[in-house]
Amino acid sequence: MRPAAPCGDRAASCRRGLNAPPAAAAATTMRVMVRTLRGERVALDVDGAATVARLKGMVMAREGVAVDAQRFFFAGLHLDDDALPLAHYGVRHGSVVFLSLRLRAAAEQYAPAVALS
């Protein structure tokens, strides 16, 4: 006996692309956990088509970290293209994304002001 096709009874329409998963993913909301610099987990609800840039904006609003200072990592990958959707990197509901700071931006944001004479 052959295993059932992944699309079930809709196999023919699935092969033609009529039931495209990305469209379904875009309509859903997922909860992504962001591990902050302090080691805390922050739950953020994003839509399935959310981009890395959208996640950065949400973290800036919630944690106060400037967008240009943020770097995200997931499953050993640097989420380096702000225009790509999180799903491109494999991020899905319940995923934990790690926040890091860009070294130059972090130094500028968190270094004490020093007066040079």
C-alpha contacts under 8 A as a table, 3 or more apart, distances in Angstrom:
res1	aa1	res2	aa2	distance
4	A	8	G	6.29
5	A	8	G	5.16
5	A	9	D	7.92
5	A	11	A	6.55
6	P	11	A	7.44
7	C	10	R	5.41
7	C	11	A	4.85
7	C	14	C	6.17
8	G	11	A	5.77
10	R	13	S	5.47
10	R	14	C	5.94
11	A	14	C	4.98
11	A	15	R	6.13
12	A	15	R	5.25
12	A	16	R	6.47
13	S	16	R	5.06
13	S	17	G	6.41
13	S	18	L	5.39
13	S	19	N	6.77
14	C	17	G	5.10
14	C	18	L	5.62
14	C	19	N	5.26
14	C	20	A	7.21
15	R	18	L	7.60
17	G	20	A	5.39
20	A	23	A	5.92
20	A	24	A	7.03
21	P	24	A	5.12
21	P	25	A	6.11
22	P	25	A	4.93
22	P	26	A	6.10
23	A	26	A	5.13
23	A	27	A	6.61
24	A	27	A	5.36
24	A	28	T	6.79
25	A	28	T	5.40
25	A	48	G	4.95
25	A	49	A	6.83
26	A	29	T	7.90
26	A	47	D	6.36
26	A	48	G	4.22
26	A	49	A	4.47
26	A	50	A	7.94
27	A	47	D	6.90
27	A	48	G	6.27
27	A	49	A	7.69
28	T	47	D	5.79
28	T	48	G	5.29
29	T	45	D	6.55
29	T	46	V	5.63
29	T	47	D	4.24
29	T	48	G	5.55
30	M	45	D	5.63
30	M	46	V	5.53
30	M	47	D	6.00
30	M	48	G	6.29
30	M	92	R	6.74
30	M	93	H	4.57
30	M	94	G	7.32
31	R	43	A	6.34
31	R	44	L	5.54
31	R	45	D	4.43
31	R	46	V	6.31
31	R	92	R	7.89
31	R	93	H	5.13
31	R	94	G	5.62
31	R	95	S	7.69
32	V	43	A	5.83
32	V	44	L	5.32
32	V	45	D	6.31
32	V	46	V	7.21
32	V	91	V	7.88
32	V	92	R	7.18
32	V	93	H	5.95
32	V	94	G	5.36
32	V	95	S	5.37
32	V	96	V	6.20
32	V	97	V	7.24
33	M	41	R	5.93
33	M	42	V	5.47
33	M	43	A	4.56
33	M	44	L	6.22
33	M	94	G	6.49
33	M	95	S	6.02
33	M	96	V	4.59
33	M	97	V	6.12
34	V	40	E	7.99
34	V	41	R	5.45
34	V	42	V	5.10
34	V	43	A	6.43
34	V	44	L	7.44
34	V	96	V	5.65
34	V	97	V	4.83
34	V	98	F	5.74
34	V	99	L	6.60
35	R	38	R	7.97
35	R	39	G	5.78
35	R	40	E	5.56
35	R	41	R	4.57
35	R	42	V	6.45
35	R	96	V	6.73
35	R	97	V	6.16
35	R	98	F	4.83
35	R	99	L	5.92
36	T	39	G	5.20
36	T	40	E	5.32
36	T	41	R	6.25
36	T	42	V	7.14
36	T	98	F	6.75
36	T	99	L	5.44
36	T	100	S	7.67
37	L	40	E	7.37
37	L	99	L	6.46
37	L	100	S	6.61
44	L	58	M	7.71
46	V	50	A	6.16
46	V	55	L	7.71
47	D	50	A	5.39
48	G	86	L	7.93
48	G	87	A	7.29
48	G	92	R	7.96
49	A	85	P	5.69
49	A	86	L	7.22
49	A	87	A	7.26
50	A	54	R	5.98
50	A	55	L	7.15
50	A	85	P	5.38
50	A	86	L	6.16
51	T	54	R	5.14
51	T	55	L	6.52
51	T	82	D	6.40
51	T	83	A	5.87
51	T	84	L	5.34
51	T	85	P	3.86
51	T	86	L	5.37
52	V	55	L	5.13
52	V	56	K	6.25
52	V	79	L	7.01
52	V	81	D	7.00
52	V	82	D	4.60
52	V	83	A	6.44
52	V	84	L	6.27
52	V	85	P	6.09
52	V	86	L	5.83
53	A	56	K	5.03
53	A	57	G	6.27
53	A	82	D	4.61
53	A	83	A	6.41
54	R	57	G	5.10
54	R	58	M	6.33
55	L	58	M	5.09
55	L	59	V	6.23
56	K	59	V	5.11
56	K	60	M	6.13
56	K	67	V	5.61
56	K	70	Q	6.91
57	G	60	M	5.08
57	G	61	A	6.28
57	G	67	V	6.42
58	M	61	A	5.16
58	M	62	R	6.16
59	V	62	R	5.03
59	V	63	E	5.51
59	V	64	G	7.07
59	V	65	V	6.88
60	M	63	E	5.41
60	M	64	G	4.60
60	M	65	V	4.84
60	M	66	A	5.67
60	M	67	V	6.14
61	A	64	G	5.78
61	A	65	V	7.96
65	V	69	A	6.79
65	V	70	Q	6.97
66	A	69	A	5.29
66	A	70	Q	6.70
67	V	70	Q	5.43
68	D	102	R	7.81
68	D	105	A	6.99
69	A	101	L	5.31
69	A	102	R	5.10
69	A	103	L	7.93
69	A	104	R	7.96
69	A	105	A	4.90
69	A	106	A	6.16
70	Q	99	L	6.66
70	Q	100	S	6.02
70	Q	101	L	4.99
70	Q	102	R	6.17
71	R	78	H	7.42
71	R	79	L	7.21
71	R	80	D	7.43
71	R	99	L	5.80
71	R	100	S	5.01
71	R	101	L	5.64
71	R	102	R	6.32
72	F	78	H	5.99
72	F	79	L	5.42
72	F	80	D	7.55
72	F	97	V	6.42
72	F	98	F	5.49
72	F	99	L	4.80
72	F	100	S	6.13
73	F	76	G	6.21
73	F	77	L	5.36
73	F	78	H	4.56
73	F	79	L	5.72
73	F	97	V	5.81
73	F	98	F	5.08
73	F	99	L	6.68
73	F	100	S	7.79
74	F	77	L	5.22
74	F	78	H	6.67
74	F	79	L	7.17
74	F	89	Y	7.54
74	F	91	V	7.36
74	F	96	V	7.05
74	F	97	V	5.06
74	F	98	F	6.38
77	L	89	Y	7.57
79	L	82	D	7.49
79	L	89	Y	7.02
81	D	84	L	5.71
82	D	85	P	7.97
84	L	88	H	6.53
85	P	88	H	5.47
85	P	89	Y	7.61
86	L	89	Y	5.59
86	L	90	G	6.77
86	L	91	V	5.40
86	L	92	R	7.69
87	A	90	G	4.82
87	A	91	V	4.97
87	A	92	R	6.34
88	H	91	V	7.36
91	V	95	S	5.81
91	V	97	V	7.97
92	R	95	S	5.57
101	L	105	A	7.15
101	L	106	A	5.75
102	R	105	A	5.38
102	R	106	A	5.77
103	L	106	A	5.08
103	L	107	A	6.08
104	R	107	A	5.23
104	R	108	E	6.34
105	A	108	E	5.13
105	A	109	Q	6.00
106	A	109	Q	5.07
106	A	110	Y	5.79
106	A	111	A	7.67
107	A	110	Y	5.50
107	A	111	A	5.22
108	E	111	A	5.75
